[in-house]
Amino acid sequence: MSSFVVPRLLFATVCLALLLAVACADGDSGLAGSGEFLISVDEEHQIAGTMILPKGPGPYPLVVAVQGSGDGTREQMRPYAGVFVPAGYALFVYDRRGTGSSTGEPEAMTVDNSQAVIERQARDVAALVSSLAHHRDIDEQRITLFADSEGGWIAPLAASMKNEVTALIVVNGGASPVGLPDYYRFLIETESLSIDEATQRLAGYDGEYGYDPLPVLTSLVIPTLWLYGAEDRENPALTDVAVIERTAAEREDGDFTVHLQEGAGHDLFGLRKGQLDPAVVAVVIDWLDAALAPEPG
């Protein structure tokens, strides 16, 4: 009797191992549903996040929110659920490396360390995209990175690392070298210059640049919306817009859309006031719907 049991157990074990190997090869992460997730981004670090799904049947297009400066936790970007989820988009918000429930050491970005920090955080986002593309409720053909402020340096670099990213939205940042926004704020807050005066002075900036996003911008080929507030006193919106428009004019394969919201500042969506600006929300959703629409025919 035992001579037959052992081979059968061995056969079953081998079959199970093969099935697991196939599942891993297919990239089946086992992710499903809404709620809390802990995703490995490398051999030593895990990123904690929350998936928020819309009502109705999936699979859903996904927006991964990449935060700017601040405490680095998912709560910073959770209010954007009010922008995307009612429009039928899933939203994933996460704790940046070393913050909240994510592992690792927190990293405060400076001009001097900006190259290393941005590259590291971009790799984390790229790894998140790789895992979330296999979430059972997500349409892997429609994944967007949505970046705010400082996240505008991180998200385009992450998008350049991953073919799974199909669209990109950058809000109030991302086109100037890291050193320029600090100098811009100094000119406005300390020297009391107007936005136009500070923008003109930036042309003569000769300080440290830190990370420069221009090489990434010149290589981006996915649809990208650049959204700025014309009255932004924290990021040089007019300088950024000029860089993007010049880059777009020099390329034939880019797909950039620039929207400059008159009267709006760095809090473009109105989150600090606790009420989303419906006009800005409409700009974003209308653009994203069109960017992710199936090709005709």
N, C-alpha and C positions, 0 to 999 in steps of 0.2 A: 504494500500500500504506500509506504513512505517513498518508494522509488519513483512513484508517479507524482507525488505532491511537490517534491523539491523542484523538478523541471518546470512544473506549471507555475510555481511561485517565481522562479527565475525568469520564465517567459513573460509573466505579468510585469515584473520589475523592469525588464528591458523595454517592454512596450511603453510603460509609463515614462521612462527616461527619454525615449524617442519622441513621445508626444510633447513633453516639456521642452525638448530641444527645438522642435518645430515651432512651438508657441513663441519661444524666445527669438528664434530667427525671424519670425514674422513681426516682431516688435510688439506683441500683445502685452501691454502693461497691466491689464486687468483693471484699469481705471474705469469707473462708471458712476453715473448719478451726480447729484450735487453734494456739497458738504466739504469737509476738511480732508486735505491730502498732504502727505509728506513724500517729496519726490527727490530721489538721489540725482545730483547734478555732476558728481564725480565720485571717486572712491572714498572720499573723506567727508563730504558735505551733503546735507539735505536741506531742501527749501520747503517750508511749510506754506500752504496756501488754501484758498477757499474757491470752490467752483460754484457759481450762481447760474442756474439754468432758467430759461424762460418757460412759460406755460406752453402746452401743446406738444405735439409729437416732434421728436428729433429725426435725424441728427441736426445740430444747430451750428451755424457759423460761430467761431470763437474769437473773442477779443481778450488778449493778455495785456493787462495794465502794468506799465513800467513806471514806477514812481520817480519823482524828482528828489530834491533835497528835503530834509525833514527827518522824522523818526525812523523812516524806512520800513514801517510795518504795513500790513495789508489794509489797515483801517484808513490809511492816507488815500487810498484809491477806491475803497468800497463805495463811496457816494456816486461814483460813475456808473454803478448799476442802474441808477435812474435814467441814464442816457441810453444805455445799450439793451438792457433786458426787456423793457417794454416794446422795443423794436424787433425782438426776436433773436437777439444775439446772446450767447452765453458769455459770461465774464469771469476771468480768473484773476484774482488778486493774491498777492503773496508777500511774505515777510522777506525783505532783503537779507542776504547772507549776514549772520551775526546779529540779527534783530528778531524780536518776537520769538517764535518757536523754531526758527531756522538755526542751523548749527553754524559754527565758525565764529570769527572775530568781526565786530563791526568795523567799517572803514569809512572814515570821514575824508571826502575828496578834497584835495588841494591842487593848485596848479602843478606843483612839483610831482605829485604821485598820480596825477589824473590819467596818464596813459595806462599805467598798470591797473588802476582801480576800474576804469571803464572797460578795459579788455576783460578783466575777471568777471565783472557783473554782466557783460554781454555774453560771455560763455555760459553763465548761469541761466540767462534767459533763453539762449539757444537750446540748452539741455531741457529746460521746461517745455519748450515747444516740441521737441522730439518726443517726449513722453505724452504730452497732452494731445498730440496728433493721433494717438492710438486710444484715446478715451472713447468709450463706446457710444457716447451721446454727442460726439463732436464730428462735424464734417471736416475731414483733414484737408480738403481742397479749399477751404475758406477760413484761414487763420490770419488774424490781423494783430499787429503790435500797436498799442496805443500808449504814447509816451508823453509825460508832462515835464516841462522845465528841464532839469538835469537829466531826466530819463531820455531826453531828446538826443543826447550823445550816445546813450547805451543801446537804444532800440534799433537805430539804423545799422549799427555794427553787428548786432545780433541777427538782424534780417539778412545781412550779407553772408552770414555763416550758415544759414539754413534755407533750403529750397522750399520747406513747408510754409514759410511766411509768404502770404499772397498779397498783403496790403499793409500799409504803414500810415499811422496818423501821429504827427508830432505837434505838440501844443507849446507855444512860447519857449522855444529853445532849439538847440541842435545844429545850428549852422555856423556859429562863430567858435573860434578856439576858446578853450576854457578860461584863459586869462582875461578876455574882453568883458564878459558880464561883470566881473568884480570891479574893473576900472570904470565901466559905465555907471554902476551904482555909486562909486566914489564921486564921480563927476556930478551926479544928480543930488546925492544926499549931503556931501561935504562941500562941494563948490557951488551948489545951488544952481546948476545949469538947467536949462530947459531940455526936453527930449531932443529937439532938433539940434541944439548946441552941443549936447553930449554926443550925439550921433556923428556930428562933424568932427569932433575932437578924436573920436575913435580911429579916424583915418590916419592919424599920426601916432598911434600907439606903438611904443617900441619896447614894451615890457615882455615878460615871459608869456609864451603862448600856451604851454602845456599841450594837452591833447588837441589835435586839429582834425575836425571831421571831414574836411574837404575831400581827401582821397576816397572816403566811403561814399560821399554824396555823388561823386563823379562816376561811381560804379553801380549805383542803385538802378534797377530796371523795373521794380514792382511799382504799382500805383501808390503814390505818396501824397497825402494831404498835409500841408504846412499851414498851421492855424495860429495867428498872432493877434494880440491886442495892440491897437495903434498907440495907446496911452500906457504901455508897459514901462514901468520905472525900475524894474529888476533885471530884465533881459533886453538887449538892444534889438528890438523887433525890426526896426527899419534897416539896420545893418544885415540882419539875418535874411530878410526878404530880398535885399539886393544881391546877396551871395547866391541864394537859391535861383533867382531869376537869371542871373548871369550864367550859372551852371547849366540851367535848363536850355538856355539859348545856344550854348556851345555843344549840345548833344543832340543826337537824332533818335536815340533809343530810350530816353528818359520819359517818365510819365508823372510829372510834378504838377500839383495844383496848389496855389497859394491863396489864402483868404486872410485879409487884414480887416479885423473887426473894429470899425471906428468907435471911439468912446470907451473901449474896453481896456482894462489893464492886465496885470499878470493873473488875476483871478478871473480868467476869461469866462468860465462857465458859471460863476456866481457861487461857488461852493462856500466861500468865506461868509457870504450873506445867508447861507442856508437855503437858497432857492436857485434852481437851475434856470439859466437863461434859455427860454424856448427857441429863440432865434439862432443861437449858437448850436443848440442840440439839433435843430433842423438841418443846419449846414453839414454837420458831421454825418448824420444818418442818411441824408440824401446822397452825399458823396459816397459813403460806404456801400449803400445799396447798389449804386451804379457801378462802383469799382468791382464788386463781387458778382455782378449779374452774369449769367452764362453768355458765352459768345453766341451771337445770332447765327441760326442755321446749324 
